[in-house]
Every structure is written in structure tokens, then in C-alpha cells.
Amino acid sequence: MSYNLGQQTSKTARARSLFGAALVLACAFGTVTHAAERTITPPTTPDAITPPPENSAFLVGHAFGTQGYVCLPTSTGGTSWTVNGARPEATLFRHVFGQPFQIITHFLSPDANPNENAPKPLPPGGNVTWQSSRDSSRVWAKAVGMTTAGSDPSCPNSGAIPCLLLQSIGNQEGPAGGRLLAETTFVQRLNTNGGSAPDTACTVGQTQLVPYTADYYFFDQDQ
């Protein structure tokens, strides 16, 4: 009986220790993330993908994702790979104490709170979306500028998907009032690698997901 009690006590102590370590790490993650906000310095970029000067970067995440393509017929009777409705889908991370932590998911969804920059009507297939993994706040955006990969130090990898400037077309607080992305005005996609259309022959209707990585910078308006 005493042996079992000792075992249980030891297990409880280990569980408390692990919980305490996880709590400390979670608190540290939140603190580091908050501390990092407002201190982000994005690289110098071409005018076409640089936000207006009254906007400042507050968050950056490194993305691992895929770009979807579908094979469609061409006007000359052939076929070609074309970006399909499944725009880039990705998970964004940042490092805390040398470990990667998920901070944002990137996907396609209907714009639930369009602003004055939103297209009218909204695309029926949805809009590119970023949602905070911390508080579920969201930003929807549309591309307003592009730079070819390999043409600038901020977009150095030739053959990759282009680097972009995207403008907010809608923002939304999280269910509990989270506001991490609720005031985002612009998003930059920089340092892209991979993700370009396949260079293989295809048959109509065929689809393919191509992996890519990129750095996403989030901006809001200066106060």
C-alpha cells in the first residue's frame, strides 16, 4: 500500500512539474510575443510591395504551406497549370527560446466583416485569411502589389511564387475580444521559396499542391 502511495505521489509530483514548466513556457511565449510586437523591422522592399509610410510592422511569422493548382485547357488547344480556388494555405510560426510556436493559420474563408477596401461583390469562393492562433482574431486581404521572385533582396529566390503586398479588406476580433490581427492594415509576403506551378504536362481537371515557404509581415496604422 505504501509502495503504491509512493508511486502515486511521485507521479503527481512529475505531473505538477510538467504542468508548471508548460505554464511558464506559455507565459514566456505570451510575454516574448507581446515584447516583439512593435519592434519588428521588415526589410527594405520595392515600392510596389511597400505599405504606405503611416503603417508599421508589428508581427512576423515564417510560413510553411502549399499553393494549389488545377490543370485547365488553353485557348490554343493545350493545357496548363493554373492557380485554383484553393489559394495558399499555410501555418505561420515564430521561435521562442529556440523552439517554433504556431502563431497564425492562413487559409481561404468568406470575409465576415468587410471594410471600405473590400471588392463589391465579394468573391463567392472566399478571401485569403489569416487567423491568430492565440486569440482567433482575423484579417482578410487582397493583393495590391507584386514583385517577381529573384528580382530583389527581399524576394531573392528565383522561380518561387511572387512576393506580395496585400491590403486589409476586413478584420474581426476573436470570440473573446482578441485583437492581435483586428487592426491589421497590410500584409507583406516576402522571402518566398517554392510554390510555383508545376512544369510537367497535365490533363484537364488534374490538381496538385506545391509546397512553399515565406515570411509574412503584419502592419497596422501608426497611432
N, C-alpha and C positions, 0 to 999 in steps of 0.2 A: 504493500500500500504506500509506504514512504517512498519507494523507488518510483512508482507511478506519479506520486505527487511531485517528486523532484523533477521528473521528466516534464511534467506539465508546466511547472514553474519556469524551467529552462526555456521551453517553447514560447511561453508567454513573454519572457524577457527578450527573446530574439525577435518576436513579432513587434514588441514595443520599440525595440531598437531600429528595426527596419522601417516602421511607420514614422518614427522620429526623423530618420535620415531622409525619407521621402518628403516629409513635411518641410524640412529645412531646405531641401533641393527645390521644392516647389516655390517656397517663399523667395529663395535666392533667384530663381528663374524670373519671378514676377518683378523683383527689385532690379535685376540686371536689365530686363526688358524695358522697364519704365525709365531707368537711367540712360539707356541707349537712345530712347526716343528724344528727339530734338538735338541730337549730337551727330546725326548721320550726314556725311559729306559725300554726295554722289560724284562720280567722275564728270569731267567736262565732256559735254556732248554736242553734236551738231545742232544748229538752230532748229532743224526740223523736228527734233525729238527732245527739245529743252522746254520745260514748263515756263510760263511767264514768271518774271522776277519776283513777284509778290507771293510766290509759293515756295515752301521749304520742305525738304525731305525729313520725315520723322520715323521711318521704319524701312528696313530692307530685309528681304528673305531670299535664300537660294532655292530655286525650284528644280524639282525632278518631275518630269511629266511626259506626256505624249501628245503628238499632233495627229489628228485623224485625216485620212484621205479616202476618196472614193474615185473609182475609175469611171469616167464619163466619155461619151462619144464626142469627137471633134467635128468641126464644120467641113473638114477635108475627108471625112470618112474613117479616120483613125480613132484612137482612144488616148486619153491622158489622165494622169492622176490630178485630182482637184481637191482643195480643202473642202471637207464636207461640213455638215451642220455641227458635228462634234468638234468644236474649236479646242484649243489646247486645254487639257486637264492636267492639273499638277498639284503637288503638295510642296509648300514652302517651309524651309527650316532656317533656324539660326542656331549658332553654337553658344552654349552656356557651360562654362567650366570645361570646355573641350568636347562637350557632348552635343549632338544635334537634337533639337527640340522642334516639333511641329508647331508652327505659329499660324499658318493660313492654308486654306484649301482654295483651289482655283478651278472653276467649272462653268457650265452654262446654265442659266436659270432665268425665268421671267423677271423683269425689272418691277419690283413691287412698290417702288416709291420714286417714280421718275421726276427729274428736275427739268429746268428750262433748256438744258442741253440735249435732252432725250429726243431721238427721232420720232416723228409722228407720221404714221402709226409706229408703234414698237414692233420690232421683228417678231413674227409669230413663233420662231424657234428659240427665243430667249436671247440673253445678252451675256457677254463674258462677266464673270462674277468672282469676287474674292471675299471669303468669309473668314473672320478671325476664329481661330481655334480656342482662343481664350475667353471671348465674351459673345461670340456669334454675331457681332456687327458685320455689316456688308457694304461693299461698294460695287456698283455696276458701271461699266465704262465702254467707250467706243474709241477706236483708233483714230487719231487726228494727225499723226506724223509717223514717218517710217525712214529708216536708214538701212541700206543693204549690208548684210554681214560681211565683214572683211574690209569695209571702207573707212573705219575709224577705230582708234584705240579702245573706245567704249564698246565697240561691237567688232572684235578682232577676228572672229573665226569664219573664214570664207566658206561658203556653201551651207551655212546654217540658216535657220529661219531669220527673218529680218528683226532688227531692234525697233521698238515702237514707243511712241508717246500716246497714252490713252487718257481721255478726259472723262471725268465722272458724269454719268447720265442718271444717277440715282444713288442714294445712300439710305441705310436703315440701321437703327440701333438694335442691339441684341434683345432677346425677350426680357432680360432682367435690367435693361437700360445700358448695356455695354456700348462704349462709344469709340473703341480703338480705330475702326475704319469709317465711323459715321460722318466724319467731316473731310474725308479724302477728296481732293480736287483733281489730282492727276496721278497716273501710274506710269513709270518707265519700265520697259523690258529691255535689259542690257545684257551684254556678255553672253549672247545666245550660242549654243553649241548643239548641232544636230537638228532634228525635226523637219528637215526639208523633204519634199516629195520624193518618193522612190524613183530610181532611174531605170526600173525594169518595165518590160511590157506588161500590159494588164488587159483584162476582159471587163466589159461593161458591168457595173454593179459590184465589182470586187472592192473590198475595203482593206485598209491597212493602217495600223498605228505605228508611228515613228517616234522613238524616244528623243527627248531634248532636255537640256538644262538651260537655266537663265538666272539672272539676278533681277528681282523686281524691287523697285524703289517706290515708296508711297509718299505723296506730298499732300499738305493741306495749306490753306491760306494763312499768311502771316497775320498775327493779331495786332 
